[in-house]
Amino acid sequence: QAVWKDSRDPAAAEDFMAALGARRAGRSSLGPGGRSRPLPTLARALDWPLSKEEKKHCLIQVCQREIEESEAHLDEQQEEIEELQHEVKALRRLSTRSTAAETISPRSEEAPAELSEAQEAPAPEAVVPREELLKQALVAYFHERSLLSLVTSATKSPSEIAKYYGNSEEHVADLWNSIREKDHLQNLEAVLWLTKSLPSPVPPVAPALEDVELSRARLWRRVLMRPNRTRQGYNELRLRALASPQAQELKEEVQLELKVAWKGENFMSTENLSDAIASIAQTISAPKGKHLRGAVQVASLLIYGLLPASESLEEAETDAFWCFFQLLTEMKTGDDETTRTFRARRVHDLLKVYDPALVEVLDHQGLMVFVATRLGEAFCTRSGFALEPCAQLWDVVLADPQGFAFCDFVVCALVLLRRQDLLRLKNDAEALAEALLALPKAVPLARALRLAKALRALEKQKALRAKAREVHASHSQPEDLGVMKALGSLFGRMRERGADALEVGRSVARCAWPRSQAQEEEKVQKPVEEELKPLRRRLTDEAVTVFGSSEGKRAE
């Protein structure tokens, strides 16, 4: 026991653990010839029975060492896996550059869920033209059709088709819509091929980040700002909001939302930024008398985008308020219950066209409305994107003619890019909801925007083609059909007039029937009267003879 007390130093502890390991392994302490060799001082202490506390201490040490060895082994395996993944990515990239045919097809199950690195947007340093992208996609498409022994309706080479259709996004979408109809492709498969034929909507990042920030601030001011929006007008509205009866309640709700808004972003630690954000959120919510959910996130994002081109934080605060005011009023992009219902219905219809199985799962779990309202809430500021990706999303949305209606296509793209992961969780509603919330962080923004552009372009071409067919069907009727239609209309008019004449004849006949019946009765009664006259005369004469003249007259 005295020796055990000396084992508190690290060297003695190591000797003790070594001796304990030898004892566990069943090694003998006898030397050659059966003689007992001398043991260290700590090892000789093992000959004595260990107390309960000593056993507990030994067991804890052994378990701790096993845990450390297991963690080290797992770390080594994880490093090996990461190295292998990097090698696979490098091989895929080299394979894509060496041949135009790609290894993963949109027809496979993995394509909608996990598009390979070869199908992603081109590298920032080398922007591939739209014509070249279309040519590569067509080569890959024809190669896959030949591997699957499927016939295609194309009569020209991919180069000729790309040269004819590759000058605009609408023409590329029209081409794949035609291929979808002729080759009987599914909607999801066609939109994935179209995605690979379009460039990324997010431009390559310029070497100077300041230029990107300045161009963003100019774009946002040009789209959202209106003339005569001054600091004085903003101060008047702010004072009016502070004097409202709900000012204290609004302030508390704004502070609560401010604690969780863009959590973890370094920009939120800027000096005096919290006061500016709270002032904008409270002022914009005061007219309705209740807090506008997401106002803090929108105000923070607007200041983030406008501050680089502003002289001070006060100027950025004023411009951010008026831009927010423009979003809610003149652009008619509110976030009320009617807008959310309309957005949920639109997202449901889009997803049902491209992935009915996934829509059935979401409807069964009651998460369809959750997808549209949560992922697109507050102009996509509460979706789960980081601050810079959300600003990039706004760059694309504000430059788009449809404005924030384009966010519905972004939501559909996020869901479709992870469809396989979501379908695996179809029986677990909680896990499915968590997976939906994690979509903005799990899917790269460039891929989501690229697929959203393809969805919008294909839907537009489908609508235009359906309208053209209706117009063509109404204006291209054959001559025989026109003659038959004319004869049919003539016969119809004659039938209507004949029916009217028949009805008139029937009414006249009904009116003339009593009169004709009276005339017939007169014709019958006249001969009878003529025949009865001699008989009446004879009877009268006999009555006069028998009863006398007076009596006869009376009898007559």
Summary of the structure (lengths in Angstrom):
residues: 556
radius of gyration: 46.1
end to end distance: 171.0
largest distance: 192.3
contacts: 1537
relative contact order: 0.06
helix: 76%
strand: 0%
